[in-house]
Amino acid sequence: MAGQDPALSTSHPFYDVARHGILQVAGDDHFGRRVVTFSCCRMPPSHELNHGRLLEYLKYTLDQYVKNDYTIVYFHYGLNSRNKPSLGWLQSAYKEFDRKYKKNLQALYVVHPTNFIRVLWNIFRPLISHKFGKKVTYVNCLSELREHLKCDQLLIPPEVLRYDEKLRSLHQGQPPPAAKTPPPRPPLPTQQFGVSLQYLRDKNHGELIPPVLRSTVTYLREKGLRTEGLFRRSASGKPVNFDDYGDIHVPAVILKTFLRELPQPLLTFEAYEQILGITGVESSLRVGHCRQILRGLPEHNHAVLSYLMGFLHAVSRESIFNKMNSSNLACVFGLNLIWPSQGVSSLSALVPLNLFTELLIEYYEKVFVAQEAPSAAGAGKQGGPVAKGNAADRCAAGHATSIPPPSPPTAARRHR
């Protein structure tokens, strides 16, 4: 196996983990401190690696060096949705590494950091002491790492070397080296991101609402409706206890990420052009037009959309506290609900997409709950639709316009 220590014996107490070569001890830094490397590209898919055992192996290895000063090099390249540990595991890992491990750690180099690393930093910021934070250094390329360490002594995985060369070529304006794309892997049995609604339904005994959606919405309904800037701010596998993170924005970010990573948008590719036409409909007829478009959705998509819009409607009703009325929420969720099958949405498409989303949120009861109105014109009377295009216009202007909220939502049922 690539990266495996040739001297590794099957009698090793952690052979099942050590054989992957994720953790290596190689050489010293410029100050004579032992260097331990952690390579994400060598982590197998989550269903092939016991992360609890991985944590115990980390401690077992570091126990041999923590009595003296040491350095850790973390190669982030290769961490992906297939092999990434849960947030709960990461928090447990940080708590497990108590003062014994942190005291003599002199430097932690994070090589090839991504936005994911920065999000994690915000999540764990309350747990990380200022003293420990000063030991962390982001290293964007291996040439920067050479300024701190003797890289010829490090066992840098070939995958990391190739990725670094690719980044260097891009930076110099040269075409990156050709790379083979591995065949797609089947989704994991417990996977909830990046898989279809039908897959989630089949894996959850016919339940229409995906577990990750239900858990985040339930938590936010109970504890987040009055949080200012909900869904606007970034966040500072197994079920996650959101209380552990002390940040209401974590489940909010997870909810948006789940929607955006669906293989097909919740509103479907087929509805994209119809939704773009909403600005050409007379304002008094728009709610009825929304209902008509939603009738074309698959039943499962309609049920999930109704569940989500019912929640966002509840959020908008607390806008005096959270500053997130239906217009602001539409700006956040519009592009997470619908996008074209090819390319990305143009700037001109933001107006109708956000307007359509605002109508679903603001007139939730009229769109999802109430029976068909006797006449389309009636939809524009009490609590009628917003003026043409104003959802996206207000987003661009950067301010919110208060709209009297309709009565509290009831259980949503689809009416065909």
C-alpha positions as a Markdown table, in Angstrom:
| # | Residue | x | y | z |
|---|---|---|---|---|
| 1 | Met | 0.0 | 0.0 | 0.0 |
| 2 | Ala | 1.3 | 3.5 | -1.0 |
| 3 | Gly | 2.7 | 5.4 | 2.0 |
| 4 | Gln | 2.9 | 2.3 | 4.2 |
| 5 | Asp | 6.0 | 1.9 | 6.3 |
| 6 | Pro | 7.8 | -1.2 | 4.9 |
| 7 | Ala | 8.8 | -2.1 | 8.5 |
| 8 | Leu | 5.2 | -2.0 | 9.7 |
| 9 | Ser | 4.2 | -5.4 | 11.2 |
| 10 | Thr | 0.8 | -6.9 | 11.4 |
| 11 | Ser | 1.5 | -7.2 | 15.1 |
| 12 | His | 1.3 | -3.4 | 15.5 |
| 13 | Pro | -1.5 | -2.6 | 17.9 |
| 14 | Phe | -3.0 | -0.1 | 15.4 |
| 15 | Tyr | -2.1 | -1.9 | 12.2 |
| 16 | Asp | -5.6 | -1.5 | 10.8 |
| 17 | Val | -5.1 | 2.3 | 10.8 |
| 18 | Ala | -1.3 | 2.6 | 10.5 |
| 19 | Arg | -1.2 | 0.5 | 7.3 |
| 20 | His | -2.7 | 3.5 | 5.4 |
| 21 | Gly | 0.3 | 5.7 | 6.0 |
| 22 | Ile | -1.8 | 8.6 | 7.2 |
| 23 | Leu | 0.6 | 9.5 | 10.0 |
| 24 | Gln | 4.3 | 9.6 | 9.5 |
| 25 | Val | 7.3 | 10.6 | 11.7 |
| 26 | Ala | 10.0 | 11.9 | 9.6 |
| 27 | Gly | 13.0 | 14.1 | 10.3 |
| 28 | Asp | 13.5 | 17.3 | 12.3 |
| 29 | Asp | 12.8 | 20.9 | 11.7 |
| 30 | His | 15.4 | 23.7 | 11.7 |
| 31 | Phe | 15.4 | 23.7 | 15.5 |
| 32 | Gly | 15.9 | 20.0 | 15.8 |
| 33 | Arg | 12.3 | 19.3 | 16.8 |
| 34 | Arg | 10.8 | 16.0 | 15.6 |
| 35 | Val | 8.2 | 16.4 | 12.8 |
| 36 | Val | 5.0 | 14.4 | 12.6 |
| 37 | Thr | 3.0 | 14.6 | 9.3 |
| 38 | Phe | -0.7 | 13.9 | 8.7 |
| 39 | Ser | -1.8 | 13.3 | 5.1 |
| 40 | Cys | -5.5 | 13.6 | 4.3 |
| 41 | Cys | -5.0 | 12.1 | 0.8 |
| 42 | Arg | -4.2 | 8.8 | 2.4 |
| 43 | Met | -7.4 | 8.6 | 4.4 |
| 44 | Pro | -9.7 | 5.9 | 2.9 |
| 45 | Pro | -13.5 | 6.4 | 2.5 |
| 46 | Ser | -15.2 | 6.8 | 5.9 |
| 47 | His | -16.9 | 3.4 | 5.7 |
| 48 | Glu | -13.4 | 1.8 | 5.5 |
| 49 | Leu | -11.8 | 3.6 | 8.4 |
| 50 | Asn | -12.8 | 3.6 | 12.1 |
| 51 | His | -12.3 | 7.2 | 13.0 |
| 52 | Gly | -12.4 | 6.3 | 16.7 |
| 53 | Arg | -9.4 | 4.0 | 16.1 |
| 54 | Leu | -7.7 | 6.8 | 14.1 |
| 55 | Leu | -8.0 | 9.1 | 17.1 |
| 56 | Glu | -6.5 | 6.5 | 19.4 |
| 57 | Tyr | -3.7 | 5.9 | 16.9 |
| 58 | Leu | -2.9 | 9.6 | 16.8 |
| 59 | Lys | -2.6 | 9.7 | 20.6 |
| 60 | Tyr | -0.6 | 6.5 | 20.6 |
| 61 | Thr | 1.9 | 8.0 | 18.2 |
| 62 | Leu | 2.2 | 11.4 | 19.8 |
| 63 | Asp | 2.6 | 9.9 | 23.2 |
| 64 | Gln | 6.1 | 8.8 | 22.1 |
| 65 | Tyr | 7.2 | 12.4 | 21.4 |
| 66 | Val | 5.1 | 14.9 | 23.5 |
| 67 | Lys | 7.7 | 14.9 | 26.3 |
| 68 | Asn | 9.9 | 17.0 | 24.0 |
| 69 | Asp | 9.2 | 19.8 | 21.6 |
| 70 | Tyr | 7.7 | 18.7 | 18.3 |
| 71 | Thr | 6.1 | 20.0 | 15.1 |
| 72 | Ile | 3.0 | 18.8 | 13.1 |
| 73 | Val | 2.6 | 19.2 | 9.4 |
| 74 | Tyr | -1.0 | 18.7 | 8.2 |
| 75 | Phe | -1.4 | 18.1 | 4.5 |
| 76 | His | -5.0 | 19.1 | 3.8 |
| 77 | Tyr | -5.1 | 18.1 | 0.1 |
| 78 | Gly | -7.2 | 15.0 | -0.4 |
| 79 | Leu | -9.9 | 15.6 | 2.2 |
| 80 | Asn | -13.3 | 15.2 | 0.6 |
| 81 | Ser | -16.9 | 14.3 | 1.3 |
| 82 | Arg | -16.0 | 10.6 | 1.1 |
| 83 | Asn | -13.3 | 10.5 | 3.7 |
| 84 | Lys | -14.0 | 13.6 | 5.8 |
| 85 | Pro | -14.7 | 12.9 | 9.6 |
| 86 | Ser | -17.8 | 14.4 | 11.1 |
| 87 | Leu | -17.7 | 17.7 | 13.0 |
| 88 | Gly | -18.5 | 15.9 | 16.1 |
| 89 | Trp | -15.4 | 13.7 | 15.7 |
| 90 | Leu | -13.3 | 16.8 | 15.1 |
| 91 | Gln | -14.5 | 18.4 | 18.3 |
| 92 | Ser | -13.9 | 15.2 | 20.2 |
| 93 | Ala | -10.4 | 15.0 | 18.8 |
| 94 | Tyr | -9.6 | 18.5 | 19.9 |
| 95 | Lys | -10.9 | 17.9 | 23.4 |
| 96 | Glu | -8.9 | 14.6 | 23.6 |
| 97 | Phe | -5.6 | 16.4 | 22.9 |
| 98 | Asp | -5.3 | 18.0 | 26.3 |
| 99 | Arg | -2.4 | 20.1 | 27.7 |
| 100 | Lys | 0.0 | 17.1 | 27.6 |
| 101 | Tyr | -0.1 | 17.2 | 23.8 |
| 102 | Lys | -0.5 | 21.0 | 23.3 |
| 103 | Lys | 2.2 | 22.1 | 25.7 |
| 104 | Asn | 5.3 | 21.0 | 23.7 |
| 105 | Leu | 3.7 | 21.4 | 20.3 |
| 106 | Gln | 5.8 | 24.3 | 18.9 |
| 107 | Ala | 4.2 | 24.6 | 15.4 |
| 108 | Leu | 1.3 | 23.3 | 13.4 |
| 109 | Tyr | 1.7 | 23.9 | 9.7 |
| 110 | Val | -1.5 | 23.6 | 7.6 |
| 111 | Val | -0.5 | 23.0 | 4.0 |
| 112 | His | -2.8 | 23.9 | 1.1 |
| 113 | Pro | -5.6 | 25.3 | 3.3 |
| 114 | Thr | -9.1 | 25.7 | 1.8 |
| 115 | Asn | -12.2 | 27.6 | 2.8 |
| 116 | Phe | -13.3 | 24.5 | 4.7 |
| 117 | Ile | -10.3 | 25.0 | 7.0 |
| 118 | Arg | -11.2 | 28.6 | 7.7 |
| 119 | Val | -14.9 | 27.6 | 8.4 |
| 120 | Leu | -13.6 | 25.0 | 10.9 |
| 121 | Trp | -11.4 | 27.6 | 12.5 |
| 122 | Asn | -14.4 | 29.8 | 13.1 |
| 123 | Ile | -16.4 | 26.9 | 14.5 |
| 124 | Phe | -13.7 | 25.9 | 17.0 |
| 125 | Arg | -12.5 | 29.4 | 17.8 |
| 126 | Pro | -14.3 | 29.5 | 21.2 |
| 127 | Leu | -12.4 | 26.3 | 22.1 |
| 128 | Ile | -8.9 | 27.4 | 20.9 |
| 129 | Ser | -6.7 | 29.4 | 23.2 |
| 130 | His | -4.9 | 32.4 | 22.0 |
| 131 | Lys | -1.6 | 30.7 | 22.8 |
| 132 | Phe | -2.4 | 27.7 | 20.8 |
| 133 | Gly | -3.7 | 29.8 | 17.9 |
| 134 | Lys | -0.4 | 31.5 | 17.5 |
| 135 | Lys | 1.2 | 28.1 | 16.8 |
| 136 | Val | -0.9 | 27.6 | 13.7 |
| 137 | Thr | 0.6 | 28.7 | 10.3 |
| 138 | Tyr | -1.1 | 28.4 | 6.9 |
| 139 | Val | 1.2 | 27.3 | 4.2 |
| 140 | Asn | -0.1 | 27.8 | 0.6 |
| 141 | Cys | 2.7 | 26.0 | -1.2 |
| 142 | Leu | 5.6 | 23.6 | -0.5 |
| 143 | Ser | 8.1 | 26.3 | -1.3 |
| 144 | Glu | 6.8 | 28.2 | 1.8 |
| 145 | Leu | 7.1 | 25.1 | 3.9 |
| 146 | Arg | 10.7 | 24.8 | 3.0 |
| 147 | Glu | 11.4 | 28.1 | 4.7 |
| 148 | His | 10.5 | 26.4 | 8.0 |
| 149 | Leu | 11.3 | 22.7 | 7.6 |
| 150 | Lys | 13.8 | 20.4 | 5.9 |
| 151 | Cys | 11.3 | 19.1 | 3.3 |
| 152 | Asp | 13.8 | 16.6 | 1.9 |
| 153 | Gln | 13.4 | 14.7 | 5.1 |
| 154 | Leu | 9.5 | 14.7 | 5.0 |
| 155 | Leu | 7.6 | 11.9 | 3.5 |
| 156 | Ile | 5.4 | 14.1 | 1.3 |
| 157 | Pro | 2.8 | 12.0 | -0.5 |
| 158 | Pro | 3.1 | 12.0 | -4.4 |
| 159 | Glu | -0.5 | 13.3 | -4.6 |
| 160 | Val | 0.4 | 16.4 | -2.6 |
| 161 | Leu | 3.5 | 17.0 | -4.7 |
| 162 | Arg | 1.4 | 16.8 | -7.9 |
| 163 | Tyr | -1.2 | 19.1 | -6.5 |
| 164 | Asp | 1.4 | 21.6 | -5.4 |
| 165 | Glu | 2.9 | 21.5 | -8.9 |
| 166 | Lys | -0.6 | 22.1 | -10.4 |
| 167 | Leu | -1.0 | 25.2 | -8.2 |
| 168 | Arg | 2.4 | 26.5 | -9.1 |
| 169 | Ser | 1.7 | 26.1 | -12.8 |
| 170 | Leu | -1.6 | 27.9 | -12.5 |
| 171 | His | 0.1 | 30.7 | -10.6 |
| 172 | Gln | 2.6 | 31.0 | -13.4 |
| 173 | Gly | -0.1 | 31.0 | -16.0 |
| 174 | Gln | 0.9 | 27.6 | -17.4 |
| 175 | Pro | -1.6 | 24.8 | -18.1 |
| 176 | Pro | -1.8 | 22.3 | -15.2 |
| 177 | Pro | -0.4 | 18.8 | -15.7 |
| 178 | Ala | -2.9 | 16.3 | -17.0 |
| 179 | Ala | -4.6 | 14.3 | -14.3 |
| 180 | Lys | -6.7 | 11.2 | -14.4 |
| 181 | Thr | -10.1 | 11.5 | -12.9 |
| 182 | Pro | -11.0 | 8.5 | -10.7 |
| 183 | Pro | -14.3 | 6.8 | -11.4 |
| 184 | Pro | -17.2 | 8.0 | -9.2 |
| 185 | Arg | -17.7 | 6.0 | -6.0 |
| 186 | Pro | -21.2 | 4.9 | -4.9 |
| 187 | Pro | -22.7 | 6.9 | -2.1 |
| 188 | Leu | -22.1 | 5.7 | 1.5 |
| 189 | Pro | -25.1 | 4.1 | 3.2 |
| 190 | Thr | -25.4 | 7.1 | 5.7 |
| 191 | Gln | -24.5 | 9.8 | 3.2 |
| 192 | Gln | -26.8 | 12.8 | 3.2 |
| 193 | Phe | -25.0 | 15.4 | 1.1 |
| 194 | Gly | -24.6 | 15.3 | -2.7 |
| 195 | Val | -27.2 | 12.5 | -3.1 |
| 196 | Ser | -30.8 | 12.6 | -4.5 |
| 197 | Leu | -33.9 | 13.1 | -2.5 |
| 198 | Gln | -35.0 | 9.6 | -3.7 |
| 199 | Tyr | -31.8 | 8.1 | -2.4 |
| 200 | Leu | -32.4 | 9.7 | 1.0 |
| 201 | Arg | -36.0 | 8.5 | 1.0 |
| 202 | Asp | -35.1 | 4.9 | 0.2 |
| 203 | Lys | -32.4 | 4.9 | 2.9 |
| 204 | Asn | -34.7 | 6.4 | 5.5 |
| 205 | His | -37.7 | 4.0 | 5.3 |
| 206 | Gly | -39.8 | 6.2 | 3.0 |
| 207 | Glu | -39.4 | 9.4 | 5.1 |
| 208 | Leu | -40.0 | 12.3 | 2.7 |
| 209 | Ile | -38.1 | 14.9 | 4.7 |
| 210 | Pro | -34.3 | 14.1 | 4.7 |
| 211 | Pro | -32.9 | 13.7 | 8.3 |
| 212 | Val | -30.3 | 16.5 | 7.9 |
| 213 | Leu | -33.1 | 18.9 | 6.8 |
| 214 | Arg | -35.4 | 17.9 | 9.6 |
| 215 | Ser | -32.7 | 18.1 | 12.3 |
| 216 | Thr | -31.4 | 21.5 | 11.3 |
| 217 | Val | -34.9 | 23.0 | 10.8 |
| 218 | Thr | -36.1 | 21.6 | 14.1 |
| 219 | Tyr | -33.1 | 23.0 | 16.0 |
| 220 | Leu | -33.3 | 26.4 | 14.3 |
| 221 | Arg | -37.1 | 26.6 | 15.0 |
| 222 | Glu | -36.5 | 25.9 | 18.7 |
| 223 | Lys | -33.4 | 28.1 | 19.2 |
| 224 | Gly | -32.6 | 30.3 | 16.3 |
| 225 | Leu | -35.7 | 32.1 | 15.1 |
| 226 | Arg | -34.7 | 35.3 | 16.9 |
| 227 | Thr | -31.0 | 35.2 | 16.0 |
| 228 | Glu | -30.0 | 38.4 | 14.2 |
| 229 | Gly | -28.6 | 37.8 | 10.8 |
| 230 | Leu | -29.7 | 34.1 | 10.6 |
| 231 | Phe | -28.4 | 32.6 | 7.3 |
| 232 | Arg | -26.4 | 35.7 | 6.5 |
| 233 | Arg | -23.4 | 34.9 | 8.8 |
| 234 | Ser | -20.9 | 32.2 | 8.4 |
| 235 | Ala | -20.5 | 29.6 | 11.1 |
| 236 | Ser | -18.0 | 30.5 | 13.9 |
| 237 | Gly | -22.5 | 10.8 | 8.8 |
| 238 | Lys | -23.6 | 10.6 | 12.5 |
| 239 | Pro | -26.2 | 12.7 | 14.2 |
| 240 | Val | -24.8 | 16.0 | 15.4 |
| 241 | Asn | -25.6 | 17.7 | 18.6 |
| 242 | Phe | -25.6 | 21.4 | 17.6 |
| 243 | Asp | -25.5 | 22.5 | 21.2 |
| 244 | Asp | -22.0 | 21.3 | 21.3 |
| 245 | Tyr | -20.8 | 24.1 | 19.0 |
| 246 | Gly | -22.4 | 27.0 | 20.8 |
| 247 | Asp | -23.0 | 28.7 | 17.4 |
| 248 | Ile | -26.5 | 28.9 | 16.0 |
| 249 | His | -25.1 | 29.6 | 12.6 |
| 250 | Val | -23.5 | 26.1 | 12.2 |
| 251 | Pro | -26.9 | 24.4 | 11.5 |
| 252 | Ala | -27.9 | 27.4 | 9.3 |
| 253 | Val | -24.8 | 26.9 | 7.1 |
| 254 | Ile | -25.4 | 23.1 | 7.0 |
| 255 | Leu | -28.9 | 23.6 | 5.8 |
| 256 | Lys | -27.8 | 25.9 | 2.9 |
| 257 | Thr | -25.0 | 23.5 | 2.0 |
| 258 | Phe | -27.4 | 20.5 | 1.9 |
| 259 | Leu | -29.7 | 22.3 | -0.6 |
| 260 | Arg | -26.8 | 23.5 | -2.8 |
| 261 | Glu | -25.2 | 20.0 | -3.0 |
| 262 | Leu | -28.3 | 18.2 | -4.2 |
| 263 | Pro | -27.6 | 16.7 | -7.7 |
| 264 | Gln | -30.7 | 18.5 | -9.0 |
| 265 | Pro | -32.1 | 21.6 | -7.4 |
| 266 | Leu | -35.1 | 21.3 | -5.2 |
| 267 | Leu | -37.2 | 23.3 | -7.7 |
| 268 | Thr | -35.8 | 21.1 | -10.6 |
| 269 | Phe | -34.0 | 22.0 | -13.8 |
| 270 | Glu | -37.3 | 21.8 | -15.7 |
| 271 | Ala | -38.9 | 24.7 | -13.7 |
| 272 | Tyr | -36.0 | 27.1 | -14.3 |
| 273 | Glu | -37.3 | 28.8 | -17.4 |
| 274 | Gln | -40.8 | 29.0 | -16.0 |
| 275 | Ile | -39.5 | 30.7 | -12.8 |
| 276 | Leu | -37.6 | 33.2 | -14.9 |
| 277 | Gly | -40.9 | 34.3 | -16.4 |
| 278 | Ile | -42.4 | 35.4 | -13.1 |
| 279 | Thr | -41.4 | 39.1 | -13.6 |
| 280 | Gly | -43.6 | 39.1 | -16.7 |
| 281 | Val | -46.7 | 38.2 | -14.8 |
| 282 | Glu | -49.0 | 40.9 | -13.4 |
| 283 | Ser | -48.3 | 41.3 | -9.7 |
| 284 | Ser | -51.9 | 40.4 | -8.7 |
| 285 | Leu | -51.6 | 37.1 | -10.5 |
| 286 | Arg | -48.1 | 36.0 | -9.3 |
| 287 | Val | -49.2 | 33.9 | -6.3 |
| 288 | Gly | -51.5 | 31.8 | -8.5 |
| 289 | His | -48.6 | 31.5 | -11.1 |
| 290 | Cys | -46.3 | 30.2 | -8.3 |
| 291 | Arg | -48.9 | 27.5 | -7.5 |
| 292 | Gln | -49.2 | 26.6 | -11.1 |
| 293 | Ile | -45.4 | 26.1 | -11.5 |
| 294 | Leu | -45.2 | 24.0 | -8.3 |
| 295 | Arg | -47.9 | 21.7 | -9.6 |
| 296 | Gly | -45.3 | 20.4 | -12.0 |
| 297 | Leu | -42.8 | 19.4 | -9.3 |
| 298 | Pro | -42.4 | 15.8 | -8.3 |
| 299 | Glu | -44.4 | 15.0 | -5.2 |
| 300 | His | -41.3 | 14.4 | -3.1 |
| 301 | Asn | -39.8 | 17.8 | -4.1 |
| 302 | His | -43.1 | 19.5 | -3.4 |
| 303 | Ala | -43.2 | 18.0 | 0.1 |
| 304 | Val | -39.6 | 19.0 | 1.0 |
| 305 | Leu | -40.1 | 22.5 | -0.5 |
| 306 | Ser | -43.3 | 23.0 | 1.5 |
| 307 | Tyr | -41.5 | 21.9 | 4.7 |
| 308 | Leu | -38.6 | 24.3 | 4.1 |
| 309 | Met | -40.8 | 27.3 | 3.1 |
| 310 | Gly | -43.0 | 26.8 | 6.2 |
| 311 | Phe | -39.9 | 27.1 | 8.3 |
| 312 | Leu | -38.6 | 30.2 | 6.4 |
| 313 | His | -42.0 | 31.8 | 6.7 |
| 314 | Ala | -41.7 | 31.3 | 10.5 |
| 315 | Val | -38.2 | 32.9 | 10.3 |
| 316 | Ser | -39.6 | 35.9 | 8.4 |
| 317 | Arg | -42.4 | 36.4 | 11.0 |
| 318 | Glu | -39.6 | 37.1 | 13.6 |
| 319 | Ser | -37.8 | 39.6 | 11.4 |
| 320 | Ile | -38.2 | 42.4 | 14.0 |
| 321 | Phe | -35.6 | 40.4 | 16.0 |
| 322 | Asn | -33.6 | 38.5 | 13.3 |
| 323 | Lys | -33.6 | 41.2 | 10.6 |
| 324 | Met | -34.4 | 38.5 | 8.0 |
| 325 | Asn | -37.7 | 39.2 | 6.3 |
| 326 | Ser | -38.9 | 37.3 | 3.3 |
| 327 | Ser | -36.9 | 39.5 | 0.9 |
| 328 | Asn | -33.7 | 39.0 | 2.8 |
| 329 | Leu | -34.3 | 35.2 | 3.0 |
| 330 | Ala | -35.0 | 35.1 | -0.7 |
| 331 | Cys | -31.6 | 36.7 | -1.4 |
| 332 | Val | -29.9 | 34.0 | 0.6 |
| 333 | Phe | -31.9 | 31.0 | -0.6 |
| 334 | Gly | -32.8 | 31.8 | -4.2 |
| 335 | Leu | -29.7 | 30.4 | -5.8 |
| 336 | Asn | -29.8 | 27.4 | -3.4 |
| 337 | Leu | -33.2 | 26.3 | -4.6 |
| 338 | Ile | -32.8 | 26.6 | -8.4 |
| 339 | Trp | -30.0 | 26.8 | -10.9 |
| 340 | Pro | -29.7 | 26.0 | -14.6 |
| 341 | Ser | -28.7 | 22.5 | -15.8 |
| 342 | Gln | -25.7 | 24.1 | -17.7 |
| 343 | Gly | -23.5 | 26.8 | -16.3 |
| 344 | Val | -24.5 | 29.2 | -13.6 |
| 345 | Ser | -27.3 | 31.7 | -13.3 |
| 346 | Ser | -26.7 | 35.1 | -14.9 |
| 347 | Leu | -27.0 | 38.3 | -12.9 |
| 348 | Ser | -30.2 | 39.1 | -14.8 |
| 349 | Ala | -31.7 | 35.9 | -13.5 |
| 350 | Leu | -31.3 | 36.9 | -9.9 |
| 351 | Val | -34.3 | 39.3 | -10.1 |
| 352 | Pro | -36.9 | 36.6 | -11.0 |
| 353 | Leu | -35.3 | 33.8 | -9.0 |
| 354 | Asn | -35.3 | 35.9 | -5.8 |
| 355 | Leu | -38.7 | 37.3 | -6.5 |
| 356 | Phe | -40.1 | 33.8 | -6.9 |
| 357 | Thr | -38.5 | 32.6 | -3.7 |
| 358 | Glu | -39.8 | 35.7 | -1.8 |
| 359 | Leu | -43.3 | 34.9 | -3.0 |
| 360 | Leu | -43.1 | 31.3 | -1.7 |
| 361 | Ile | -41.9 | 32.5 | 1.7 |
| 362 | Glu | -44.2 | 35.6 | 2.1 |
| 363 | Tyr | -47.3 | 33.9 | 0.9 |
| 364 | Tyr | -46.6 | 30.4 | 2.2 |
| 365 | Glu | -50.2 | 29.7 | 3.2 |
| 366 | Lys | -51.6 | 30.9 | -0.1 |
| 367 | Val | -49.1 | 28.9 | -2.1 |
| 368 | Phe | -48.9 | 25.6 | -0.1 |
| 369 | Val | -51.8 | 25.5 | 2.3 |
| 370 | Ala | -54.9 | 27.2 | 1.1 |
| 371 | Gln | -57.3 | 25.8 | -1.5 |
| 372 | Glu | -57.1 | 27.4 | -4.9 |
| 373 | Ala | -58.4 | 31.0 | -4.7 |
| 374 | Pro | -61.7 | 31.7 | -6.4 |
| 375 | Ser | -60.0 | 34.2 | -8.7 |
| 376 | Ala | -56.4 | 34.9 | -9.4 |
| 377 | Ala | -57.0 | 38.6 | -8.8 |
| 378 | Gly | -58.0 | 37.8 | -5.2 |
| 379 | Ala | -54.4 | 36.9 | -4.5 |
| 380 | Gly | -53.4 | 40.5 | -4.7 |
| 381 | Lys | -55.7 | 41.9 | -2.1 |
| 382 | Gln | -55.0 | 41.5 | 1.6 |
| 383 | Gly | -51.3 | 40.6 | 1.9 |
| 384 | Gly | -51.0 | 40.5 | -1.9 |
| 385 | Pro | -47.8 | 39.9 | -3.8 |
| 386 | Val | -44.9 | 42.2 | -3.8 |
| 387 | Ala | -44.3 | 44.6 | -6.6 |
| 388 | Lys | -42.6 | 43.4 | -9.8 |
| 389 | Gly | -39.0 | 42.5 | -9.3 |
| 390 | Asn | -38.7 | 44.1 | -5.9 |
| 391 | Ala | -37.2 | 41.1 | -4.1 |
| 392 | Ala | -33.9 | 41.3 | -6.0 |
| 393 | Asp | -34.0 | 45.1 | -6.1 |
| 394 | Arg | -34.1 | 45.3 | -2.4 |
| 395 | Cys | -31.2 | 42.7 | -2.2 |
| 396 | Ala | -29.1 | 44.9 | -4.4 |
| 397 | Ala | -30.0 | 48.0 | -2.4 |
| 398 | Gly | -28.9 | 46.2 | 0.8 |
| 399 | His | -32.0 | 47.0 | 2.9 |
| 400 | Ala | -35.2 | 45.3 | 3.9 |
| 401 | Thr | -38.7 | 46.4 | 3.4 |
| 402 | Ser | -41.3 | 45.3 | 6.0 |
| 403 | Ile | -44.3 | 43.5 | 4.8 |
| 404 | Pro | -47.2 | 42.6 | 7.1 |
| 405 | Pro | -46.9 | 38.9 | 7.8 |
| 406 | Pro | -49.8 | 36.6 | 7.0 |
| 407 | Ser | -51.4 | 34.5 | 9.8 |
| 408 | Pro | -49.4 | 31.6 | 11.3 |
| 409 | Pro | -48.9 | 28.6 | 9.0 |
| 410 | Thr | -50.7 | 25.4 | 9.5 |
| 411 | Ala | -49.6 | 21.9 | 8.4 |
| 412 | Ala | -48.9 | 22.0 | 4.7 |
| 413 | Arg | -50.7 | 19.7 | 2.2 |
| 414 | Arg | -50.3 | 19.7 | -1.5 |
| 415 | His | -53.5 | 20.4 | -3.5 |
| 416 | Arg | -53.5 | 19.4 | -7.1 |
